[in-house]
Amino acid sequence: MKKNSSKRETCRLCESKKLDLVVPLAPTPLAEKYFPDSETAGKQQFYDMDLHMCLECGHVQLLEVVNPEVLWDDYTYHSGQTRGIIDHFEDCAEMILKRHTPDKNSFVVDVGSNDGSFLRCFQKRGLRVLGVDPAREIARKATDSGVETLAEFLSPDLAEKITTQHGSASIVTAFNVFAHTDDLEGMVRSIRSLLSPEGIFVFEVSYLQNIIDDMLLGTFFHEHLSHHSVKPLIQFLERNGLELIDLQRVSIQGGSLIGIAQLAGGPHTVSASVGEIVSIEEDRLLDRPETLRSFADKLSGLRQQVSKLTEGWADQGISAAGFGAARSGNTLIAQMGLKDLIDYIVDDHPQKVNKRIGGYDIPVLPTKELTERRPDYTFILAWIHAKKIIAGNREYLKGGGKFIVCCPELLVVDAEFDLK
């Protein structure tokens, strides 16, 4: 029987053993795990979440690695269920095809393709597409919808099989999956073998600078093994036969980075954006432990503010709920000490409603319960949708309820609050 997790002892990018604990975090249960009964939900394991920095290359990472078969089993996140994500995918597909104009019927592979939403943007423009995603049920649904998806982890052997059956890829994408991989070197070797000589690899990752600047606590969960910055990535890609040629910062997920790479010595010119962002990172000391420790200090202060706000709630009979059974929710509950404060979470996701969150054993109820039960306070757990949630629930606020936003700063929102 495989262990549920293991502990990494070397840097994911450069293999150095010089790893420094920079942001201590409370352990959390796995995100996106929901159970029908209290007994099963309450028995779910908690895993370490501490962040370490490599003192050699500056890469920030989790060392606790959850067995992928445990992490991705019964996974419930579908990218196509969020309108903003679909719009973002459309914009990115347009950007990629302008930057790199492949021949008609060229081949596109998306690693971590989820429900195939991104690949549909290429498919409808006449390109051949293939998805690779280990979440079996989601992969099956994607294939049934017309986007062929292999329910596997990308490996060099699988890459060879794909190129044998479909030919080399003009475009390989990995959006918000590059940070999910423990064996990044194996992934890059696989991607390198998929690419045609003139092909490009396009990836999107949550950007460390945004995480630090905007206190994006909700981006910390066990899928995200890496929190990327550019300098360590350039060195890593070069060691593995790829060259970073373009960078673009985007606002999605609170702040992300889109990178484009080619095979070393490829035909595409290197954009000035690469050097510009590296220069900013050097000025901001993004690869120094003290920068991350400063973030940890701010997080500790935020936790103290929440504790002060909620002190005595139980004795006073003050009720509290959560809004959004989101991946970020487990992290906010753990780091802000909300487990014993939140009575239930409201959400309308069909795979989550009337189930209980693993580890915390908190029930998920339909969002209509918010106005019917009217808790005194509601913590917004789906942090990236805070403004939308507040704007869409004015009735709750007018009835005397208050929303609490924990990041990037503590805000208590009532009916008089100006959203701007």
N, C-alpha and C positions, 0 to 999 in steps of 0.2 A: 504493500500500500504506500503510495507517495505521500510525503509530508505536505501539509498545507502551505508551508512557506519555508524559505531559506534566507540566510543572511549573507549578503555580498561583502567581500573583503577588499575588493579593488575597484578603482574608478572605472565606470562604464565606458569611458572614452579613451583613456590612456593607460589603463591597467596599473596605475600607481597605487601603492598602499598608504600613501600619505593623505588620509581622509580625516577631516576635522568636523566635529559636531557643531553646527552653526545655528540651527533653529530647532530646539527641542519642542516636540508636539505630543499631545496626549494621544495614546493609541485609539484607533477607531475600528468599528466593524466595516466590512466591505460595503461599498456603495452599490446601489441598484439591486439589492437583494430583499425580496419581500416574501412573506410567508403567511399561510392561511390561519395559523393558530399561534397562540401566545407561547406555548411551551417550546415549539421549534424556533420561533423568532428569538426568544430569550437565551437560547443555547449557542447562538452564533458567536464565533471567535472574534476577538479584537486583535488587531495587528499594529506593529510599531509604525510610526509616521515621522520619526525624526529625520531632519534634513542634514546632509553632510556636504561639505565642499572639498573637492580635490585640491590639495595645496600645490600640485604640479601644474595642472591645466586650468583650474578654476571652475570646473563643472560642478553644478549643484544637483544632488540626487538623493533618493531614498535607497537605503541599503537592504531594507526588508523586501523580499521578492515573493509575492504570493504565487503559488502554483497556478499557471495560466488556466489549467482545466477547472480549477476552483473559481478563479476570477471571472472567467467568461461564461460559465455555465448559467443558463437561464437569464442571460443578460437582457435588460428591458429597454435600453436607450435606443431610440430610432431617430436618426438625424432628420428624416423627412417629416417629422411631426412638428417641426419648428419653422415657421415661415421665414424668420430672419436667416436661418441657416441655408434654406433653399435659395434665397436671394443672394446670399454670400457666395454660394457655389456657382451660381450663374455668372456673377461678376468675375470670379476667379477663373472660370473656364474661358471667358472672353479675354482676360488678361493673358492667360497662358497661350492661347491660340494666336494672339497678336504678337507675342514675344517670340513664338516658335510656330511657324506655319507648316504643319505636316501635310504630306500628300493625302489626297482623298483615300479613304478606307484604311488609313494608318491605324495602328494598334495602341490602345491606352489600357494600362493596368493600374487599378487603384488598390493599394494595400490598406487593409482596415476599412473596407468599402461600406460596411454597415448595410443599410437597406438599398444601396445602389443609387442614392439621390445624386451624388456628385457625378457618377458615371453617366447618368441620363443626360446631363448637360453636354457631354461629348457625343453620346449616342445619337441624339437628335440632330447633331451637326454632321452626321454621316461617318463617324469614326467607329471602328470596331472596339468593343470594350470587354473587359474581364475584371471581376472583383475577386479579392482574396480576403476572407474574414473568418476567424475561428468560431464566432458565435453561430452555432449550427442552425438554430431556428430562424434567426434573422437572415442568414445566408440562403436558407431554403426559400423564404418569402421573397427575397430579392430575385432569385432565379425564376421563381414562379411568375414574377411580375415582368420578366423579359430581360433582366440584367444577369447574365450568367455569373455565378459567384461560387468560388471554391471554399468550402467550409474547412479551411486548413490555416495553419500558421505558415507564413512565407519562410522558405528555407532554400539553400542552394539547389537541393534536389528538385524541389517544386519549381524553382525558376527555370531549371533546365528542361523540365517536362513542359512548362508553358511555352518556352521558345521553340521547342520541337513541334508542338501542336499548332501554335499560332504565329510563329515568327517573332522577331525582336520588337520591342516596344519603342515607339517614337516618344511616348510620354509615360512616365511612371509617377504616380502621386501617392502621397502618404499624409493625409490631413488629420492632425490630432491623433496620430498613432505612433509617430516617431518617438514620442515621449513615453510610450507604453511598453517599449521593448527592452528587456534586460540584455539580450545579446544583440546590441546595436551593430557590432562588427559583422555578425552573421547576416543581419538584415541588409546592410549596405553591400556586402558581397553579392547577395541575391539580387538586389536592385541593379548593381553594376552589370551582372550577367544578363539581365532582362533588357538592358538598354541597347538600342542600335547605336552605331558610331556617332551619329549626329543627334541622338536623343537627349532628353532632359529629364531630370528628377526634380519634382516639385513637392515640397513639404511645408506643412504649417504646424507651428508649435506655439504653445503659450509662452510669452516672452518674459524672461526673468526681470527685466527692468520694469515692465508694467506691474508685475507681481509686487515688487518692492515699493514702487512709487504709489500704487493705489491700494496697497494692503489687500491683495486679492487672495485672501485666505481660502476662499471656496475652490480654488484650483488645486488644492492639496487633497488628493485621494490616491488610493493604491494603484489605480491605472497609471497615474503619472509618476513613473519612476525617475524621470529626468525633468529638470526645469532649465530650459536651454538659454544660453547666451551665445553670441556669434563667435567670439575668439576661440573658445574650446572646439566649436563645431568646425571651423576652418581647418584647424590642425588635424582633427579626427578624419574629416573627409579626405584631406590630402594623403594621409597615411593609408587610406583605403581606395586610392585611385580615382577620386572624384574631386572636382574643382567647383567651389562656390562662385557663381557668376552674377547673381542678382539677389537683392533683398527688398522686401516691402513690409512696412509696419501697417497693421490693420487693427480696427477697433473690436473685432469679433471676440467674444468670450472675455471681455474686459481688457483685451490688448494682446495681440498675437503677432507672430513673425512668419512671413512667407519667404522661403528660400528656394532658389533655383540652382541646381548643380548640373554639371555635365561630366562626361568622362575626361580624365586628365588629358590635356592637349586637344580637347574638342574644338569645334569650329566657332563657337559663340564667344563674343567679347565679354570681358568682365565689366560690369556696371560700376560706376563711381559709388553707388550706394553701399557697396561692401566695405570699402575703406572708410566711408563716412560714419557708418554705424560702429565699426571697430574703434574709431577715434572717440566717439561718444562714450562707449563702454570704458575705455581707458580713463577718460576724464571722470567718470562716475565711480571708478574703482569697483567695477562690477565683479571682478574676479578676486576680490579681497575678502577674507573671513569677517573683518570688522563691519563691512557693509551689510552682510546678512545678520550679524549679531545685533546691529542697530534695528533691523527689521524685527528681530525676536523681541527686543526691548519694547518696541511699539505695540507688538501683539500682546505682550504681558500687560501693558498699560490698558489696552482695550478690554482685555479680560477682566481687569480690576473694575473698570467702569461698569461693565455689564453686571458684575457681582454686586456692586454698590446699588445699582438701579433695582435689582431684583431681591435685595435683602429684605426678609420679612414677608415676602409675598404669601407664603404658605400660611403663616399665622394670621394674615389679614384677609385670607380667603380670595386673593386675587387670582383670576384664571388666565391661562395662557395657551395659545395654540401655535402651530407652525404653518406657513404657507409654502407649498411646493415640495413634493417628495422628490427632490433633486439629488443629483450626484454630490453636489456641494453640501447638502444638508447634514450628512453624517459628520463632516468636518466641523461645521459651525456648531453643531450640538456638542461635540466633544471638546473643542477648544474654548467655547464660551460657557461650558458647564450648564447646558440647558436640559439635560436628560430628565431631571426630576421636576422641571418647570412646565414642560410642554405636555398637555394632556392628549392631544391628537394633532395630526397634520392634515390639511385639506389639499386635495389635488383631484383632477378629473381623468388622469391616465387610467385606461381600462385595465391594465395589468397591475395596477397598484391599489386602486380603490378597494376598500373592505379587506385589505391585507394589513400585515404588521411589519414594521421595519426591523430587519435583522439586527440583533445585538441590543437595540434599545427597546424593542417590543412596544413601539408607539403605533397606534392604529392610524390608518389613512382613510379619511372620509371624503365624500364629495364636497366640492367648494361651496355648494349651497348651504352647507352646515355652518359656514362662517357667519352669515347673517341670521340664521335661525338660532344658533347657540350664543352668538355674540360674546366671545371671550373678551376679557378686559384688554389683553395685549395679544398681538400676533407677530411672531418673529418671521421675517421673510427669509426662508431658507434657499429659495431659488434666486440667488443674489444678483445674477445678471439681468433679471426681469423685474427688479424692484419698482422702477418707475411705472411700468405697465401694470403691475399688480396693484399698486396704490391707486392709479388712475381708474382702474376697472372695478374698484371696490369702495366707491365713495359712500354707498349706502351704509356699509359697515362703520365707516368713520363718522358719518352723520349721526349714527345711533350711539356714539360714545366710545366705540372701540378705537384702539391705537395700534399702528404698525410699528415694529422695531426693525431697523436696518442696522446690522452690526459692522459692515465693512463698506467703504474704507474707514469710516468713522461711525460712532454710535449716534443714531438719529431716532428720536421718538416722533412719529408722525401722527397728528390728529387731523380733524376736519379743517382746521384753520391753516394747516401747513401749506406753504407755497412750493409746488413741485418745480417751478421754473422750467 
